[in-house]
Amino acid sequence: MTPTEITDAARYIYNAAGSNFWTASEMLTYLLMGCGEMARYTRCIEATLSTSTVASQQEYDWPTYAMIIKRITYAGQKLQPITKRQYDSMNITGATVTGTPRYYYCWDRVFVLHPTPAAVGTLKVWTYNFPQTITASSTLEVPIQWHPCLVDFLVWRMALKEKNFPIASAQQSIWQGHLQQIRSEIALSKGSDGPGAVESEECLPFTQFGTV
């Protein structure tokens, strides 16, 4: 569904087609709020960014809309997330260690590589994202199968503005039910390429800080 289709559907359901009480820009703001809440609760917006490292540069900014970093690779090899304390244990002297990055830690929307890249290489970052600003011509980042759920979020916000609290309360409950269902569906989809199984740690790559 397009943003206009979603906002129009909310107006029709609330019997407010053509009403100026809720402006077009206001409805798009509600839509962004709904996408943001859905993204935070269900992690439904996934993204991948590829960029190049800079020789002797250790710190790199998170992708603009990244909410959570799920995975980072350098030259195709997965980097292991570590804590600042673990980083300190490998860098007692404080001297810059250059080489092929194998670890990273995050702080203040910056991720720090260790060792510091000695040369240019391909850095690939997998993230769960916040939604970008929505206009009438936007393609929503929320997966299409959950677009109808956003209609109920808009109806909830419309009812709140009109102080129609019984309808608002009912729509809020419907919306929260959608979030629970979406979260469950996403969890189930993670194992859709094969039967569920517990991975043995002995079969995974291992470092002094545990499995990679």
Phi, psi and omega in degrees: 000145176276163175305320180295320178297321180291313180294322177295319179299319179296319178296317181297315181297323182272005180058045183230026178299130179084355180288139177266003180293331175242113183285164179298318180293325177296318180295323177292326176295317176300320181296318177297319178300317179295317178298321180294317179294320178297318180295317181295318187278326187247347184056048186273348180259106181255144180213157178226132180234134174248134178214174180251139174284164177245132180304130178073011175256121186267328187255141181221138180288147172298152169305146191309312186260012183293132175261317180219136173270122183267323187198144174227136173236152174234122183053036177085355181258131181295133175270145182267127176288136179227168176270166177299324180295318178295322176299316180299325181292337178265353186226053186298322183283340182082358180285147179289125178253119179255156180160213177264119181303139177231343184225164170206152168226158184244144174201130175055046179056035172229139172248140186249125182267147174217130350297163175295133182305131178273345183209174176290135179209168181270122178252124181241129186237124176261131184223157162261129190248156162282156177286149173280167178306138184253131171242176181298334182261005182292152166261118185295140178279336175298131180307143190300330184293344181252008178300318180301331179297328182293334177301318180293327176296316180296318178298321177302312182293324178297317180294323178298315181298323181277001183059033175268077191292326176299315178293319180300317180296318180294318180291326176297318178296319177298316180299314180296326175295321176301315182299317179298316181294317180297317180299319179294317180296320179295318179299318179294324184292338182296336180252024187284349183266006180175172180292149178294140179202150176273127180279127177286131180298332181294341182266359184254154175303146188224139175233185180295344180256011179110194182290149180281000000 
